[in-house]
Amino acid sequence: MANSPEAPAGSMAEGPTSHTQNQGIGRRIGALSDLQIAQLLRPVDPDRVGSDGKGFAHMEAWDIRRYLIRIFGFGGHDTDLLESSLIAETSIPNHQKIGKNGQPYGNPYEAWTVIYRVAVRLSVKVDGVELGHWHGIATGDATNQPSRADAHDLALKTADSQALKRAATNLGDQFGLSLYNKGRLAPVVQAALPYWKAPKEAEFKDEKVEAEPDVAAARQEAAEAAPAGQEPEAQTQAAPAAPKPPSEYLAKLLRQVSDCWKSNNVLIFNQIREDGDRHGALDEEFTDKRGAVTTLRKILDDRIAEIQQQAAQGDATEGQAA
């Protein structure tokens, strides 16, 4: 009888499971690591979000590219040009620029306006194995350019950048997905259930279908370091000290905590803790709106402990039911 081939030394006979997937050295080839998952599930940094000419929240194409490299590594993604079509090319002879006072200025010139349509495919690889690919399509224009060549160059590059950005939104909040939710920064993905144990239904609320809280109220919750319905701690009888506002960077981290407050993903809060520690804001004392002096470390410790306690209670309930 022929001998059956043996599995290579160190391999698992049963293959990766939901408990071993992405766990340190047990991560299977082609699967995202814990660090990659944690980064993808973080809310987008407010400093990465700007406003376009129409007042809509947007992210720059170069920023999308650097995060593709940062998360998936050099050579970890490919972009393929699927279509590049010239939609229109027009020119206006003897055109003059118009100043803010409504008066023309400068020498007349032939003004070129060009419009392109571009479709691209974005492919992402992990360990050389394709994780997935997505397409994006967009139009780009260049108006009243004095050079015909510059008009084509600018319109084509604009369409290409917009198409890439639209394809990249399939990778989640770090690539601008949450901005489609009325420009909000709060994460809309929240969890990637194939990579870890699914949250209990009572612990997980999809902000896309539930009524979202007012942004100002959510930020107030974070500043007060307590979720809605929690009683404030007893205050000392001593006269409160003069309020000490948080520094600019700490205020940014507190907004991130506020946006993620209802998330049960401990990795997100640990990542915010690392950012605070790296920038010296973790133990910076500030006065919240209740007049209590607190720190970002205390806020994060309390929230993480609460999430872990809820998870333990849920496991105990499951055990009793079993």
C-alpha positions in Angstrom: 0.0 0.0 0.0 1.4 3.4 -1.0 2.4 5.7 1.9 0.3 8.8 2.3 2.2 12.0 2.1 3.0 13.5 5.5 2.3 17.1 6.4 5.3 19.4 6.7 6.8 19.6 10.1 5.1 22.3 12.2 1.8 22.4 10.3 -1.5 21.9 11.9 -3.3 18.8 10.7 -6.8 20.3 11.0 -5.7 23.7 9.4 -6.5 27.1 10.8 -9.6 27.6 12.9 -11.5 30.6 14.1 -9.5 30.4 17.3 -6.1 30.2 15.7 -6.5 32.5 12.7 -4.4 35.6 13.0 -3.0 34.7 16.4 0.7 35.6 16.4 2.9 32.8 14.9 -0.2 30.7 14.4 -1.4 33.1 11.7 -2.0 31.2 8.4 -0.4 32.3 5.2 -2.4 34.9 3.4 -4.5 36.0 6.5 -4.3 39.4 8.0 -2.4 39.8 11.2 -3.7 41.1 14.5 -1.9 44.4 14.0 -3.4 44.8 10.5 -6.9 44.1 11.8 -6.5 46.5 14.6 -5.4 49.3 12.3 -8.2 48.6 9.8 -10.8 48.8 12.6 -9.5 52.1 14.0 -11.5 55.3 13.4 -9.9 57.5 10.8 -7.5 60.1 12.2 -9.3 63.6 11.9 -5.9 65.0 10.7 -6.2 62.9 7.6 -9.6 64.3 6.6 -10.0 67.6 4.7 -12.7 69.4 2.8 -13.0 69.5 -1.0 -14.0 72.4 -3.1 -17.7 71.6 -2.6 -17.4 71.4 1.2 -17.5 67.6 1.4 -15.2 65.6 3.7 -12.5 63.8 1.7 -9.0 62.3 1.9 -6.1 62.9 -0.4 -5.1 60.2 -2.9 -1.4 60.3 -1.7 -2.7 59.6 1.9 -4.6 56.6 0.7 -1.5 55.3 -1.1 0.7 55.6 2.0 -1.8 53.7 4.1 -2.0 50.9 1.6 1.8 50.7 2.0 1.7 51.1 5.7 -0.9 48.4 6.3 -0.1 45.9 3.6 3.6 46.6 3.0 5.7 47.5 0.0 4.4 45.5 -3.0 1.3 44.5 -1.0 -1.1 46.1 -3.4 -1.5 46.5 -7.2 -3.5 49.0 -9.3 -4.5 48.0 -12.8 -5.9 50.6 -15.3 -9.1 49.1 -16.7 -10.3 52.1 -18.7 -9.1 55.6 -19.6 -11.5 57.5 -21.9 -11.5 61.1 -23.0 -15.0 62.4 -22.5 -14.7 66.0 -23.7 -12.1 68.5 -24.9 -13.1 72.1 -25.5 -11.3 75.4 -25.7 -12.2 79.1 -25.4 -10.2 81.5 -27.5 -9.1 84.9 -26.0 -10.2 83.8 -22.5 -9.3 86.1 -19.6 -9.2 85.3 -15.8 -11.7 87.0 -13.6 -10.7 88.5 -10.3 -12.6 88.6 -7.0 -13.9 92.1 -8.0 -15.5 90.6 -11.1 -13.1 92.3 -13.4 -11.0 90.5 -16.0 -7.2 90.6 -15.6 -4.1 89.3 -17.3 -3.4 88.6 -21.0 -6.1 86.7 -23.0 -5.2 83.1 -23.8 -6.8 80.0 -25.2 -8.4 78.1 -22.3 -8.6 74.3 -22.4 -11.1 72.2 -20.5 -10.7 68.5 -20.6 -12.7 65.6 -18.9 -11.6 62.0 -18.5 -13.2 58.8 -17.2 -11.0 56.3 -15.5 -11.7 52.8 -14.1 -9.1 51.0 -12.0 -8.8 47.7 -10.1 -7.2 47.7 -6.7 -5.8 44.3 -5.6 -4.4 43.7 -2.1 -2.0 40.9 -1.2 -0.9 39.3 2.1 2.2 37.1 2.0 1.9 37.2 -1.8 -1.7 35.7 -1.6 -4.4 38.0 -3.0 -6.7 39.1 -0.2 -9.2 40.6 -2.6 -9.6 43.1 -5.5 -12.1 45.9 -6.1 -12.8 48.4 -8.8 -13.4 52.1 -8.8 -14.5 54.4 -11.5 -14.5 58.2 -11.6 -14.4 61.3 -13.8 -11.9 64.1 -13.5 -11.7 67.5 -15.2 -9.3 70.4 -15.7 -10.9 73.7 -16.6 -9.6 76.8 -18.3 -6.0 75.6 -18.5 -3.6 77.7 -20.6 -1.8 74.5 -21.8 -3.6 71.8 -23.7 -1.1 69.2 -22.4 -1.5 70.3 -18.8 -5.3 70.1 -19.1 -5.1 66.5 -20.3 -2.5 65.6 -17.6 -4.4 67.2 -14.7 -7.8 65.7 -15.8 -6.4 62.2 -16.2 -4.5 62.3 -12.9 -7.6 63.6 -11.1 -9.8 60.8 -12.5 -7.2 58.2 -11.7 -6.8 59.4 -8.1 -10.6 59.5 -7.5 -11.1 56.0 -9.0 -8.4 54.6 -6.6 -9.9 56.3 -3.6 -13.3 54.8 -4.4 -11.9 51.3 -4.8 -10.0 51.6 -1.6 -13.1 52.4 0.5 -13.8 48.6 0.3 -11.0 48.2 2.8 -13.0 50.2 5.5 -12.7 53.2 7.6 -9.0 53.8 7.3 -9.6 54.4 3.6 -12.6 56.8 4.0 -15.6 54.5 4.2 -17.0 56.3 7.2 -17.0 59.7 5.4 -19.8 58.4 3.2 -21.9 58.3 6.4 -22.6 62.1 6.2 -18.9 62.9 6.7 -18.6 61.3 10.1 -15.4 60.0 11.6 -16.9 57.3 13.8 -16.1 53.8 12.4 -18.9 52.1 10.5 -17.2 48.7 10.2 -16.7 48.2 13.9 -15.8 44.5 13.8 -14.5 41.8 11.4 -16.3 38.8 12.8 -14.4 36.0 10.8 -11.2 36.9 12.7 -12.5 36.6 16.3 -15.4 35.5 18.4 -18.6 37.3 17.4 -19.9 39.8 20.0 -23.1 39.1 21.8 -26.1 40.6 20.1 -26.9 42.7 23.2 -23.3 44.1 23.2 -23.1 45.0 19.5 -25.1 47.8 17.9 -24.8 48.7 14.3 -24.6 52.4 14.1 -25.7 52.3 10.5 -29.2 51.1 11.4 -29.6 52.4 15.0 -30.3 56.0 15.6 -27.0 57.7 16.1 -26.4 60.0 19.1 -25.7 63.6 18.6 -22.0 64.2 18.0 -21.8 66.9 20.7 -23.5 64.6 23.2 -21.1 61.7 22.4 -18.1 63.9 22.9 -19.5 65.1 26.2 -19.7 61.5 27.3 -16.0 60.9 26.5 -15.0 64.1 28.3 -17.0 63.0 31.3 -15.3 59.6 31.1 -18.6 57.8 31.7 -21.2 56.3 29.3 -24.8 57.4 29.3 -26.6 56.3 32.4 -23.6 55.8 34.6 -23.7 57.7 37.9 -20.8 60.2 38.4 -18.3 59.4 41.2 -18.8 61.1 44.5 -17.0 64.5 44.6 -14.8 65.6 47.4 -16.0 68.5 49.6 -12.9 70.6 48.8 -13.4 73.5 46.5 -12.7 72.5 42.9 -9.5 73.7 41.3 -9.5 75.9 38.2 -10.5 73.9 35.2 -7.6 72.5 33.2 -8.4 72.0 29.6 -6.8 69.1 27.6 -3.9 69.8 25.2 -4.7 69.9 21.5 -3.4 66.3 20.9 -5.2 65.0 24.0 -8.4 66.6 22.8 -8.0 64.8 19.5 -7.6 61.4 21.3 -10.6 62.1 23.4 -12.7 62.7 20.3 -11.5 59.3 19.0 -12.5 57.7 22.3 -15.9 59.4 22.0 -16.4 58.1 18.4 -15.5 54.6 19.5 -17.2 54.6 22.9 -19.9 52.1 22.1 -17.5 49.7 20.3 -16.6 46.5 22.2 -13.3 46.1 20.4 -10.6 46.4 23.0 -7.9 46.6 20.3 -9.2 50.0 19.3 -8.9 51.4 22.8 -5.4 49.8 23.2 -4.3 51.5 20.0 -5.5 54.9 21.3 -3.6 54.2 24.5 -0.4 53.5 22.5 -0.9 56.8 20.6 -1.4 58.7 23.9 1.7 57.1 25.4 3.8 57.8 22.4 2.8 61.5 22.4 3.0 62.0 26.1 -0.7 62.5 26.5 -1.7 59.3 28.3 -1.1 60.6 31.8 -1.8 64.3 31.2 -4.3 65.5 33.7 -7.3 67.6 32.7 -10.6 68.7 34.2 -13.7 67.1 32.7 -17.1 68.8 32.6 -18.0 67.5 36.0 -15.1 69.3 37.5 -13.1 66.1 38.2 -9.5 65.8 37.3 -8.8 62.7 35.3 -6.5 61.3 32.6 -6.8 59.5 29.3 -5.2 56.4 30.9 -8.0 56.2 33.5 -10.7 56.7 30.9 -9.3 53.9 28.7 -8.7 51.5 31.7 -12.2 52.0 32.9 -13.7 51.4 29.5 -11.6 48.3 28.7 -12.4 46.8 32.2 -16.1 47.4 31.5 -15.9 45.6 28.1 -14.0 42.7 29.6 -16.5 42.4 32.5 -19.4 42.4 30.0 -17.6 39.7 28.0 -17.0 37.6 31.1 -20.7 37.9 32.1 -21.7 36.8 28.7 -19.5 33.8 28.8 -20.8 32.8 32.2 -24.4 33.1 30.9 -23.5 30.9 27.9 -21.9 28.3 30.3 -25.0 28.2 32.5 -27.2 27.8 29.4 -25.0 24.9 28.2 
